[in-house]
């Protein structure tokens, strides 16, 4: 295979692994290209907060030698490419929230200055054990508590499609970095949309696993809203890396057994949706959706119908008041307390948006005890389960708002909502966190409906029944084949 050295950044994870195995590209050469691309582009986009260059080079050299030995070993020696770790030599972008042993662990907070990680986060450790090489860490909002990405420590991260807009949050740096071709794979996490919102704003697939699929760190590993995830540029890459990252972990008692049939069944990626029923909910019954986003939803529905699915209207009668009350009190009871614990009470050093998050969520927690929040959550979960009884998947926007401005703490709410979280449609599926959800791009906001989101991708969520990952990947792959993802301008240079 002929490799264009100037276009290495366009290779997918699957393609990189294939040329590693043939010897047409070495991990060393590829790692150098990834590091060089960050140095060239990131002064503009600010998606990376540090690069571990020398350890990465050493690991890439070891991977290069492993591939060389595998290719030259005699069959009688029992060595082959199939014996190598599945992600061997792949440069891995790591969301700063996920610890890397020996690296700073400030969470973008001045209140945590000087903190250093003692060990890899279990999610990172699992990917490293599969051969991936953590080589750069991506920016987040402070303590991953916002849907935009900026801090005093790291500055403002910018959208690869429009520098005046945010790449989203909290995995905003990961989303921007993958969309810019810094590497084919990044870690992300999601407790209110923090994987899906950056995927949406950066034109990527973004899969939220059902609760328990991936390992995390106590005590929030037991928070039933959370999950740790992968961002990549294709559905197949997302499925492959997600399958590697899932499964029971001895140090995380919240993890669940995880069969991964979608990794083996060719029908999953056939593009044929004959026999599947897709329910379309434009607003989940309660969100005010921007016209650009609604137009993207229509494109997605038409594409799935063309793939053979029966596309029907879905009556999902959620209440934004109940979603807000359940989620904000939950965050007040759990996340706010954890932020206070991690910053050792130095609230005055926190970002203005973090202080606002603490103030609002703790007010909700004071009004709604945990048991009452569980009652609210059950009503939301039951409403979604009822809607899914009639269809195989739901199709609904990822974010009701087409994009958010960069360089703005959004302290005054958004479009009449008290808190900007209320303008994203991700939170209901953290409340119902046994449902697998894939955010998928549907085109870009072209300005035809007004607004300031020009050029920023639009997105839908494909929502499956509890733990039915396979169907979500099947629908996502069909959508990807008929509605290709937008490509950031820097990827076209």
Secondary structure, 3 states (H helix, E strand, C coil): CCCCHHHHHHCCHHHHHHHHHHCCCCHHHHHHHHHHHHHHHHHHHCCEEEECHHHHHHHHHHHHHHHHHHHHCCHHHCCCHHHCCCCCCCEEEEECCCCCCCCECCCCCHHHCCCECCCCCHHHHHHHHCCCEEEEEECCCHHHCCCCCEECCCEECCECCECCECCCCCCHHHHHHHHCCCCCCEEEECCCCCCHHHHHHHCCCEEECCCCCECCCCCHHHCCCCCEEEECCCHHHHHHHHHHHECCECCECCCCCCCCHHHCCHHHHCCCCCCCEEEECCCCCCCCCCHHHHHHHHHHHHHHHHCCCEEEECCCCCCHHHHHHHHHHHHHHCHHHHHHHHCCCCHHHCCHHHHHHHHHHHHHHHHCCHHHHHHHHHHHHHHHHHHHHCCCEEEEECECCCCCECCCCCCCCECCECCHHHHECCCHHHHCCCEEEEEEEEEECCCCCCCCCCCCEEEEEEEEEECCHHHHHHHHHHHHHHCCCCCCHHHHC
